[in-house]
Amino acid sequence: MKKVDVLIVGGGPAGSTCAYELAGKGLKVLVVDTKKKIGTPVQCAEFVPIQLTHTFGEFFPEKAISQRVYRMVHYTPWGEVVSMCSDGYVLNREVFDHHIAYLASKKGVEIMLRTRFLGFEDGVAWIENIENRKRMPVSARFVVGADGPKSKVAKLTGEHTENFLTTSQVTMPLCKNIEDLLIYFRDYIPGGYGWVFPKGKVANVGVGIDTAYNLKVTESLKMFMMELIRDGVVEEMVLKRTGGWIPADGLLAPIRGNVLLVGDAGGFCHPITGGGIANAVLSGSMAGKAILKEKPEEFEEEAIDVFESTLRRASEKRKRYMKSWDNLKEIIPKTWIAFEEYWRII
Ligand SMILES: Cc1cc2nc3c(=O)[nH]c(=O)nc-3n(C[C@H](O)[C@H](O)[C@H](O)COP(=O)(O)OP(=O)(O)OC[C@H]3O[C@@H](n4cnc5c(N)ncnc54)[C@H](O)[C@@H]3O)c2cc1C
């Protein structure tokens, strides 16, 4: 049996940040991830707020940054264009994610790729090498669930996310460079929105829709692409495709005995905007620091203190207003952060 102090399931920004905090402090730390290479493939529109670079500057080598942006410009179905400050970067996430894991491994963290967490048996975690199907028990004093929106660790230890946004994204050439993040609210993107996030000459173009609606997300994306091509925003060419799930229930119980949940696995992603990178890094860091003190309860306290009210407001709004998508002029100002009503009306 392999014995470690901390087993981290998932090497995305949440798991790798947790590993980074724990690294070089005399603990045996093991990260397992099903991927061949941390960070690849990217399933993200890649925007992070500038504040994250102030706290975690070492996570942002030059190559991790694709474009600086300053504003988010919203196109409403009733013709109003609303702009808000949104200072940050559109990343190259494959570089960003990989770099955090590299920093952790440089300080002694063991990373096992192509390795799947299977479950627990008698307090021991089981992992499997995906290539040769060899299984191995791992005994760990702490287990960190950083295994993303459909977290197995969360599912096996209690409360887990049940409501999601489903997304579909393509990378397309821009007709001309843009400096802002563009957000579109449309009747054919129910319970969500469309985005154009620029990366120099190309952009991540995607839609996220609430799974409550009976519409294929790829159909919604097709309509969005047609609108953008017609309006001369992007050229008719697809360079890459991706997609994924966004957890929409808000914060779950962050600790379950010796198991801590971070990032999307713990519901730290924003249930309306879908922004989850910064919260993944922050929650991973908080969990790592609490484990170092042997006080996981401090992670729970801090997570609730910092995130709960914001995430609860968003998940409540999703439940209350976003399950019907017919009076958009009323619904959108109540449910999107750029509008004063979002903050005024619960
Ligand atoms: C289309 C799309 C666009 C998005 N755009 C943005 C954006 O612009 N800005 C933003 O802030 N957020 C965005 N998000 C959300 C953001 O991507 C997530 O919040 C973020 O990746 C969460 O990080 P994480 O480390 O918690 O999980 P993940 O990045 O999902 O990492 C989880 C890791 O766990 C591994 N794993 C899963 N199961 C197992 C298992 N059983 N065993 C071993 N390993 C396992 C996976 O391989 C993966 O590497 C977007 C999401 C999607 C789907």
PDBQT file of the ligand as one rigid body, heavy atoms in Angstrom, charges set to zero:
ROOT
HETATM    1  C1  LIG A 401     -16.588  26.046 -21.424  1.00  0.00    +0.000 C 
HETATM    2  C2  LIG A 401     -16.140  26.593 -20.095  1.00  0.00    +0.000 A 
HETATM    3  C3  LIG A 401     -15.692  27.910 -20.030  1.00  0.00    +0.000 A 
HETATM    4  C4  LIG A 401     -15.234  28.417 -18.808  1.00  0.00    +0.000 A 
HETATM    5  N1  LIG A 401     -14.731  29.692 -18.786  1.00  0.00    +0.000 NA
HETATM    6  C5  LIG A 401     -14.221  30.189 -17.641  1.00  0.00    +0.000 A 
HETATM    7  C6  LIG A 401     -13.607  31.475 -17.611  1.00  0.00    +0.000 A 
HETATM    8  O1  LIG A 401     -13.469  32.175 -18.630  1.00  0.00    +0.000 OA
HETATM    9  N2  LIG A 401     -13.132  31.927 -16.415  1.00  0.00    +0.000 N 
HETATM   10  C7  LIG A 401     -13.220  31.193 -15.263  1.00  0.00    +0.000 A 
HETATM   11  O2  LIG A 401     -12.787  31.672 -14.208  1.00  0.00    +0.000 OA
HETATM   12  N3  LIG A 401     -13.797  29.966 -15.276  1.00  0.00    +0.000 NA
HETATM   13  C8  LIG A 401     -14.264  29.435 -16.416  1.00  0.00    +0.000 A 
HETATM   14  N4  LIG A 401     -14.802  28.166 -16.431  1.00  0.00    +0.000 N 
HETATM   15  C9  LIG A 401     -14.790  27.387 -15.191  1.00  0.00    +0.000 C 
HETATM   16  C10 LIG A 401     -13.386  26.852 -14.899  1.00  0.00    +0.000 C 
HETATM   17  O3  LIG A 401     -12.889  26.170 -16.029  1.00  0.00    +0.000 OA
HETATM   18  C11 LIG A 401     -13.422  25.915 -13.687  1.00  0.00    +0.000 C 
HETATM   19  O4  LIG A 401     -14.069  26.559 -12.627  1.00  0.00    +0.000 OA
HETATM   20  C12 LIG A 401     -12.010  25.491 -13.244  1.00  0.00    +0.000 C 
HETATM   21  O5  LIG A 401     -11.367  24.722 -14.217  1.00  0.00    +0.000 OA
HETATM   22  C13 LIG A 401     -12.081  24.705 -11.947  1.00  0.00    +0.000 C 
HETATM   23  O6  LIG A 401     -10.804  24.218 -11.608  1.00  0.00    +0.000 OA
HETATM   24  P1  LIG A 401     -10.690  22.853 -10.775  1.00  0.00    +0.000 P 
HETATM   25  O7  LIG A 401      -9.242  22.644 -10.540  1.00  0.00    +0.000 OA
HETATM   26  O8  LIG A 401     -11.618  22.882  -9.645  1.00  0.00    +0.000 OA
HETATM   27  O9  LIG A 401     -11.265  21.727 -11.758  1.00  0.00    +0.000 OA
HETATM   28  P2  LIG A 401     -10.762  21.247 -13.181  1.00  0.00    +0.000 P 
HETATM   29  O10 LIG A 401     -10.029  22.298 -13.886  1.00  0.00    +0.000 OA
HETATM   30  O11 LIG A 401     -11.973  20.645 -13.830  1.00  0.00    +0.000 OA
HETATM   31  O12 LIG A 401      -9.725  20.084 -12.848  1.00  0.00    +0.000 OA
HETATM   32  C14 LIG A 401     -10.166  18.836 -12.341  1.00  0.00    +0.000 C 
HETATM   33  C15 LIG A 401      -9.105  17.803 -12.658  1.00  0.00    +0.000 C 
HETATM   34  O13 LIG A 401      -9.492  16.560 -12.054  1.00  0.00    +0.000 OA
HETATM   35  C16 LIG A 401      -9.201  15.500 -12.933  1.00  0.00    +0.000 C 
HETATM   36  N5  LIG A 401     -10.095  14.371 -12.565  1.00  0.00    +0.000 N 
HETATM   37  C17 LIG A 401     -11.448  14.319 -12.657  1.00  0.00    +0.000 A 
HETATM   38  N6  LIG A 401     -11.908  13.139 -12.188  1.00  0.00    +0.000 NA
HETATM   39  C18 LIG A 401     -10.808  12.449 -11.783  1.00  0.00    +0.000 A 
HETATM   40  C19 LIG A 401     -10.620  11.138 -11.200  1.00  0.00    +0.000 A 
HETATM   41  N7  LIG A 401     -11.649  10.324 -10.912  1.00  0.00    +0.000 N 
HETATM   42  N8  LIG A 401      -9.351  10.723 -10.933  1.00  0.00    +0.000 NA
HETATM   43  C20 LIG A 401      -8.290  11.537 -11.209  1.00  0.00    +0.000 A 
HETATM   44  N9  LIG A 401      -8.408  12.770 -11.738  1.00  0.00    +0.000 NA
HETATM   45  C21 LIG A 401      -9.653  13.221 -12.020  1.00  0.00    +0.000 A 
HETATM   46  C22 LIG A 401      -9.460  16.077 -14.317  1.00  0.00    +0.000 C 
HETATM   47  O14 LIG A 401      -8.731  15.369 -15.313  1.00  0.00    +0.000 OA
HETATM   48  C23 LIG A 401      -8.965  17.512 -14.158  1.00  0.00    +0.000 C 
HETATM   49  O15 LIG A 401      -7.618  17.673 -14.549  1.00  0.00    +0.000 OA
HETATM   50  C24 LIG A 401     -15.272  27.623 -17.629  1.00  0.00    +0.000 A 
HETATM   51  C25 LIG A 401     -15.763  26.315 -17.702  1.00  0.00    +0.000 A 
HETATM   52  C26 LIG A 401     -16.182  25.791 -18.924  1.00  0.00    +0.000 A 
HETATM   53  C27 LIG A 401     -16.683  24.375 -18.972  1.00  0.00    +0.000 C 
ENDROOT
TORSDOF 0
